[in-house]
Amino acid sequence: MTVLASSSTPAAGQVVTGVLGFLVVAGMGVALFFLLRSMNKHLRNVARQPRWRDEAEGQEPGEGGDGPQDQPEPDYSRNGSGQA
């Protein structure tokens, strides 16, 4: 008959969560919070209605009020960056 000794330390094969595991999960939660906050800030700056949709409906570009009217349309035909 085997007698099991009750001890407060886990056996070598058992996994025990601890302070380090909690800190890793909490750190990931904090990083996620700041990433979502930054994403929302950037998404608020995105134009609601693209210019091509206004042109397709017969409106003049700039009548929708969703962007600067004085800037010319970027030329993406050369290198794809919109710059000359």
C-alpha positions in Angstrom: 0.0 0.0 0.0 1.3 3.4 -1.0 0.9 6.4 1.2 0.5 9.7 -0.5 2.2 12.5 1.2 0.3 15.8 1.2 2.7 18.6 0.3 2.1 22.2 -0.8 4.6 22.0 -3.7 3.3 20.5 -7.0 4.8 17.4 -8.6 7.3 17.9 -11.4 4.7 17.1 -14.1 2.0 19.5 -12.9 1.5 23.0 -14.3 0.7 25.7 -11.8 -0.4 29.2 -12.8 1.2 31.9 -10.9 2.0 35.6 -10.8 4.0 35.5 -14.0 1.0 34.0 -16.0 -1.3 36.7 -14.6 1.1 39.5 -15.5 1.4 38.2 -19.1 -2.4 38.0 -19.5 -2.9 41.4 -17.9 -0.2 42.9 -20.0 -1.8 41.6 -23.2 -5.2 43.0 -22.0 -3.6 46.5 -21.5 -1.9 46.3 -24.9 -5.2 45.3 -26.5 -7.0 48.3 -24.9 -4.5 50.8 -26.3 -4.5 49.1 -29.7 -8.3 49.3 -29.9 -8.3 52.9 -28.8 -5.7 53.8 -31.4 -7.7 52.0 -34.1 -10.9 53.8 -33.2 -9.0 57.2 -33.4 -7.7 56.3 -36.9 -11.0 55.0 -38.2 -12.7 58.3 -37.2 -10.4 60.1 -39.7 -11.5 57.9 -42.6 -13.8 59.5 -45.1 -17.4 58.3 -44.8 -18.2 58.4 -48.5 -15.6 57.9 -51.2 -15.3 60.4 -54.1 -16.0 57.9 -56.8 -19.4 57.1 -55.3 -20.4 60.8 -55.4 -19.3 61.0 -59.1 -21.3 57.9 -59.9 -24.4 59.4 -58.5 -23.9 62.6 -60.6 -22.8 64.9 -57.8 -19.7 67.0 -58.1 -16.8 65.8 -56.0 -16.6 67.9 -52.9 -20.4 68.5 -52.5 -20.6 65.8 -49.9 -18.4 67.7 -47.5 -16.2 64.7 -46.7 -12.8 66.0 -47.7 -10.6 68.9 -48.9 -11.8 70.3 -52.2 -8.7 72.3 -53.0 -6.4 69.3 -53.3 -6.0 67.5 -56.7 -6.8 63.8 -57.0 -3.6 61.8 -56.5 -2.1 60.1 -59.6 -1.7 56.4 -58.9 -0.7 55.5 -62.5 3.1 55.6 -62.0 4.2 53.9 -58.9 1.0 53.4 -56.8 2.0 55.7 -54.0 0.0 58.8 -55.2 3.1 60.8 -55.5 4.9 62.0 -58.6 
